[in-house]
């Protein structure tokens, strides 16, 4: 049992580090699109979507650990944001994609905060 907990705590370490980078990437993407700057949107968007997928996979695999003593992350709220992003991606309009990413950002920030809290709770620095 201790081995699983150690793995879950290690996942929080990786999640904290990764979501910090993902937040910066989403912020940068949204800022550039809203400012009307031309950029290689497709490449950056692929990186963000892959990052979101990885983050959500880790959250899904550790949700019992994350929410073991209280509900910290609500999967349904995150899924709503993902549905909005998916629809925006289908339509392909830059502003709509940026808005959807901006709406997902609080969920990513929450995951970042929770992963940091749990990492520190379990003694990982």
C-alpha positions, 0 to 999 in steps of 0.5 A: 500500500505504501508503494502506491501512495509513494507513486501517487505522491510522485505523480503530484510532483510531476503534475505540479511541475508540468502544470506550471509550464502548461499555465504559462503556455496557455497564458502566452497562447491566449495573450498572443491570439487576443493581441492579434499576433500571427503565430504558429498556432497549430504547433503551439495548440498541439502542445497545449492539447497534448499537455492537457491530455497528459494532465487529465490522465494523471488526474484521472489516475490519481483522483481517489488520492487527490480527493481522499479526505475532501473534494479538491478537484471536480472532474465534471467541471473540468470536463465542461471546459474540455467540451467547450475547447473541443467544440472551439477546436472543431469550429477552428476560430482562433478567438473562440479557441483562446476563450475556451482555453482561458476558461480552462485555465482556472481548472489547470491552476487548481490542479497545480495548487492541489498537486503542490499541496498534496506533494507538501503534505506527503513530504516531497519538496 
